[in-house]
Structure formats: C-alpha cells, structure tokens
C-alpha cells in the first residue's frame, strides 16, 4: 500500500502541433471544435490539481474550476490523515474503542476500497497505515529502514476485514487498538471522479482533470483526442515510454520512483506489501485505464503489489479495465484491450 497521501505523478499531456491536429481532423472527417484551451492549477490534497477545458465560455469554465477546487479541499478535510479532525483521523483515534460517525463520502470510499481489497486478495489494504511511523516517505522521510522485528510486530494490525463499515448507521470502526487506516491510495481517485461530475454538471464535455498520478480526460482537445503518456520509471521526470489517446476514461499510475530512497544499493519505496510490511518488489510502475478514477487509483496500487503476472491476470478478468505494467526487469506488459491503442515511444531506461 502507499504510505503517501499523494499518489505518484506519472502521466502527462503530450502536446502536438496545431497544424497536425487540423490535418488529423480533416482526415477523420470530424467537424471543427470551436473554442480555446482554458487551464488553471492549484495545490490541494498534497499535489497540483490541474484543470483544462476546451471551450468558448472561459468565464463559465473558471466558475466550474473554482467548484472543483473547493470540492477537492472539502474532501481533503474528510479523507486525509494530514487534516486534524478528518473522518479518517477520528476513526483511527477510536480504533479498538468504538465506531465513529462518518460522512457518506467516506463510506463510499471505504466500500470501494473493500471491493478492490477483495479483488486483489488483500494486496490493496487501507489499514497498512499501522506501518506509517516505521516507514517514512512523506514530509517526514528519514531514509531509515526499520528492523524486521519492528515490522513483524505491526503485521497483525493490517487487516482490511477488521475495518467494519456500517452503511445504514454510517459508521466505521477499526476493531483493534493500534490499527490505522490511510486513504492515500484511493481518496484522490474518488476526488477526481467528483471533479469530473462537477465539470459535466456545468455543461463541459471536453476537459481534462489531473491530480498527482490520477488523470481523467473527456471529449477532445480541439480537433483531436487528448493524448497522455506513461512516465519512464527510471528516466527524467518529463520522459515517457508510451502514449495513448484517452477520452472519457481515467489513467492512474503508481510507481516506485518518487517517494523513495536508496540505501546500501537497495531501493526502498512507499508502496508496501501488506503481507510483508516492506516495499513491494517485482514492479516499477503500473498504469490503469478505466472508466472510474477511484477504481483505477486503488487498482494501480493493488496490481503493483500483486506483481506483474498476477496483476495482469487480474486486469484481464475485470471488464473495462486495462493496464500498462513496467516490471522490475524493465519489461513493458500491456493488457489485451490496450495493445492496439498504446504507442510505445521508447524503451524504459535501464537502471536500478
């Protein structure tokens, strides 16, 4: 599971020349798409939230953007362990004592997290946060590797089935003292879905929303689809290994290359295997394409921990879900539904 409330950024919009876009439009027979690109960005939920819309009504776009920024901030106040008094903080403080009243939004996120945990046989588990003061990869990163004994002592506190969700009473309860939940691996995807709904309610059909490693694009950017890329895990931050056109879908990426440190030649990163309490091995990055950002967000972490073979097998079983997996030995694995859509740009950089 991820020890960061800020999922790893690994997708970027790839610019194309306007003339090439116009030629592609003519070849495809698409009608002109009047308007221009309106963009704004704001720091929220620990990452830059960048909003883009192709529209003729800039004033309405800015009003919609303000509503999205406000919704992200509101959800951060419910879902983030870094916000005092948040739902998840209160649940953690009452662990082993009593159930806590929480918001409908928190219930929704916890239910999706439970589903992803079931799909991944527990490799996605929001109760991984029992390890959070042993492994430090956020603003408190200390580049220290905890002892195996300390890790083993915490493992019994990681169990998503011990997080009780009462939908009718709208409560959540961690059964055992010392348990902690953390929604960093799924909460931002939920916020992206909420942001998409706001933009649609304001009448926008051509837009992109990107926060950290979670991105959703709708419609077109001018006269062509939005084009996004999958980052090279060992390359410079602006280099990619693959690109694809994305419309009315989300792309979520988890990787081992931002919240990390190297010690004695070994890379330690923020995505922990809840069965071991240590960083998951076998994978460098996982990018999930799906219709729902919250599902893609949780699955990108769960598939990462499952590993390339089991992770890809899971993706092939889930309808409407695709994946690009870069393995620890630098192979690029692509699910069957993406093979005709994905353009491989360059091989991944070969580095530890």
MILUMGU-396042 format. One record per residue (C-alpha): x, y, z. Coordinates in steps of 0.05 Angstrom, whole numbers, padded with zeros to 5 digits, always signed. Example, Ala and Ser with C-alpha at 12.3 -4.5 7.8 and 13.67 -1.06 7.14 Angstrom:
% residues 2
+00246-00090+00156/+00273-00021+00143/
This chain:
% residues 352
+00000+00000+00000/+00022+00072-00009/+00050+00110+00051/+00035+00176+00018/-00029+00216+00015/-00002+00240-00052/-00004+00185-00105/+00056+00186-00151/+00051+00232-00211/+00065+00192-00274/+00022+00217-00331/+00030+00280-00373/-00006+00312-00430/+00034+00308-00495/+00029+00369-00539/+00021+00363-00614/+00027+00418-00666/-00037+00454-00683/-00027+00443-00757/-00020+00368-00747/-00083+00368-00705/-00121+00405-00760/-00096+00356-00813/-00118+00297-00769/-00186+00328-00761/-00194+00336-00836/-00172+00264-00848/-00220+00237-00796/-00279+00278-00821/-00291+00308-00752/-00324+00376-00752/-00285+00435-00724/-00287+00441-00649/-00292+00516-00635/-00262+00545-00572/-00196+00550-00538/-00159+00518-00481/-00172+00545-00411/-00127+00520-00355/-00118+00532-00281/-00078+00496-00226/-00079+00495-00151/-00043+00457-00096/-00093+00413-00059/-00091+00343-00028/-00016+00348-00028/-00010+00352-00104/-00021+00401-00161/-00091+00396-00187/-00091+00419-00259/-00157+00431-00296/-00163+00441-00371/-00224+00454-00413/-00233+00466-00488/-00290+00517-00490/-00316+00582-00518/-00341+00603-00449/-00280+00618-00407/-00319+00652-00352/-00362+00590-00340/-00300+00546-00343/-00268+00587-00287/-00332+00582-00245/-00332+00507-00255/-00258+00502-00238/-00270+00540-00173/-00324+00490-00154/-00276+00432-00168/-00221+00463-00126/-00270+00474-00069/-00294+00402-00073/-00223+00374-00070/-00209+00417-00009/-00274+00394+00024/-00258+00321+00011/-00187+00330+00038/-00219+00352+00103/-00257+00286+00106/-00208+00235+00078/-00137+00258+00094/-00097+00234+00154/-00060+00300+00149/-00122+00341+00167/-00139+00345+00241/-00210+00323+00255/-00219+00288+00189/-00264+00227+00186/-00206+00180+00177/-00166+00212+00234/-00225+00204+00281/-00234+00131+00260/-00160+00119+00275/-00163+00153+00342/-00222+00109+00363/-00191+00043+00340/-00208-00014+00386/-00256+00030+00425/-00319+00049+00387/-00349+00062+00319/-00346+00133+00291/-00399+00171+00252/-00370+00189+00184/-00394+00225+00121/-00429+00190+00063/-00368+00205+00021/-00322+00168+00069/-00369+00108+00069/-00367+00108-00007/-00291+00109-00009/-00286+00054+00043/-00335+00010+00005/-00295+00017-00059/-00231+00003-00021/-00263-00061+00007/-00281-00083-00064/-00210-00071-00090/-00182-00108-00030/-00226-00167-00047/-00204-00166-00120/-00131-00164-00100/-00135-00215-00044/-00117-00162+00006/-00056-00134-00031/-00093-00068-00030/-00108-00054+00043/-00122+00015+00072/-00102-00010+00142/-00029-00012+00120/-00022+00054+00158/-00002+00015+00221/+00067+00018+00189/+00066+00093+00178/+00113+00113+00234/+00162+00058+00216/+00169+00073+00142/+00172+00148+00129/+00166+00172+00058/+00128+00237+00063/+00148+00305+00092/+00178+00265+00150/+00222+00220+00106/+00283+00198+00144/+00315+00146+00097/+00315+00095+00152/+00299+00021+00144/+00261-00006+00204/+00282-00071+00237/+00247-00135+00214/+00226-00146+00286/+00190-00079+00289/+00156-00092+00223/+00134-00162+00244/+00104-00135+00308/+00058-00089+00268/+00035-00140+00216/-00025-00166+00258/-00053-00095+00256/-00060-00097+00180/-00126-00129+00162/-00178-00095+00118/-00231-00144+00143/-00223-00115+00213/-00247-00048+00187/-00322-00051+00198/-00366-00008+00153/-00438+00001+00174/-00474+00033+00115/-00542+00042+00148/-00513+00073+00212/-00459+00109+00171/-00403+00089+00217/-00333+00059+00211/-00296+00020+00264/-00226-00008+00268/-00232-00068+00315/-00163-00068+00347/-00123-00015+00384/-00064+00007+00343/-00098-00003+00276/-00097+00056+00228/-00128+00069+00161/-00100+00113+00106/-00137+00131+00042/-00077+00158+00004/-00081+00101-00046/-00153+00114-00065/-00180+00180-00039/-00152+00223-00094/-00184+00179-00147/-00250+00190-00112/-00239+00265-00113/-00223+00262-00188/-00290+00227-00201/-00326+00281-00161/-00290+00335-00200/-00310+00303-00266/-00382+00303-00244/-00378+00377-00227/-00349+00395-00296/-00403+00354-00330/-00458+00389-00289/-00431+00455-00313/-00441+00431-00384/-00369+00415-00404/-00355+00356-00449/-00283+00370-00470/-00237+00373-00410/-00180+00342-00371/-00170+00337-00296/-00103+00315-00268/-00082+00307-00195/-00018+00271-00178/-00019+00204-00212/-00094+00207-00227/-00120+00236-00292/-00187+00237-00328/-00200+00264-00397/-00266+00275-00432/-00283+00291-00504/-00229+00324-00545/-00175+00377-00542/-00194+00419-00600/-00198+00374-00661/-00163+00314-00633/-00168+00268-00573/-00129+00283-00510/-00062+00247-00513/-00029+00223-00449/+00036+00189-00432/+00064+00137-00384/+00127+00160-00350/+00193+00125-00354/+00205+00099-00282/+00280+00108-00286/+00283+00166-00335/+00278+00241-00325/+00210+00266-00299/+00190+00290-00368/+00206+00226-00406/+00155+00174-00426/+00156+00103-00451/+00086+00100-00481/+00028+00145-00503/-00045+00136-00518/-00106+00176-00537/-00155+00179-00479/-00227+00202-00480/-00280+00193-00425/-00231+00149-00387/-00183+00154-00330/-00109+00138-00324/-00079+00124-00255/-00006+00107-00243/+00031+00081-00183/+00107+00075-00184/+00168+00065-00142/+00206+00127-00164/+00183+00188-00125/+00170+00171-00052/+00234+00130-00044/+00306+00127-00022/+00365+00082-00039/+00406+00052+00017/+00464+00003+00010/+00445-00007-00063/+00372-00024-00049/+00313+00019-00069/+00260+00028-00015/+00194+00060-00036/+00126+00078-00008/+00084+00021-00037/+00083-00032+00017/+00062-00104+00012/+00012-00111+00069/+00030-00184+00079/+00104-00168+00089/+00104-00097+00115/+00160-00079+00067/+00164-00046-00002/+00133-00090-00056/+00183-00119-00106/+00176-00141-00178/+00145-00079-00208/+00169-00008-00225/+00103+00023-00245/+00030+00005-00260/-00017+00049-00301/-00090+00031-00301/-00141+00054-00353/-00214+00050-00332/-00279+00089-00331/-00275+00105-00257/-00217+00143-00225/-00229+00114-00156/-00226+00043-00183/-00164+00058-00224/-00130+00091-00165/-00140+00032-00119/-00123-00019-00173/-00058+00015-00193/-00032+00003-00123/-00063-00067-00115/-00036-00091-00182/+00033-00062-00165/+00035-00103-00101/+00007-00166-00134/+00065-00164-00183/+00067-00167-00259/+00040-00237-00272/-00016-00239-00221/-00032-00166-00231/-00040-00172-00306/-00083-00235-00297/-00129-00195-00251/-00135-00138-00301/-00154-00186-00356/-00211-00213-00313/-00240-00144-00297/-00286-00115-00351/-00269-00045-00374/-00201-00045-00340/-00134-00043-00377/-00062-00036-00354/+00010-00020-00372/+00059-00053-00325/+00134-00040-00324/+00168-00097-00288/+00230-00096-00244/+00270-00125-00301/+00245-00070-00347/+00194-00107-00389/+00132-00069-00412/+00069-00112-00405/+00005-00087-00439/-00064-00116-00427/-00101-00143-00487/-00150-00085-00493/-00094-00033-00498/-00048-00066-00547/-00079-00033-00608/-00085+00034-00574/-00019+00043-00539/+00041+00072-00576/+00108+00051-00548/+00152+00113-00553/+00219+00088-00525/+00244+00030-00482/+00246+00044-00407/+00313+00068-00380/+00353+00010-00352/+00375+00029-00282/+00368+00000-00211/
